[in-house]
């Protein structure tokens, strides 16, 4: 991305705020973007203490921004971490299991926006069954007590 801005001749008022109005919150290089990806942006809301979606995976990468509250976030091979309001997250999708996205708070809702690049013809989310979780347990990061 270039730091220079090309300015065309303007015919109306210009206030210049647009030059500093953008802040990059997240930049990532996902390993795979599905051919012909379909893009969707979702608002996800969990009530206080809700465990969130059961272990699952996405067919392509997902990029998110935490609007409110806190989320317990855990991907296969990575330790659990807490994502707080104003923070970003992403996951590569594909074969990686997403173990947790539940609300870490018992006194407030968690709300986040996520944009997913989905493989055409596949669901945006696929739950992982207990047999596969057991088969891949060696890929999960050690759990804290």
Secondary structure, 3 states (H helix, E strand, C coil): CCCCCCCCCCCCCCCCHHHCCCCCCCCCCCCCCCCCCEEEEEEEEECCCCCCCCCEECCCCEEEEEEECEEEEEECCCCCEEEECCCEEEECCCCCCEEECCECCCCCCEEEEEEEEECCCCCCCEECCHHHHHHCHHHCCCCCC
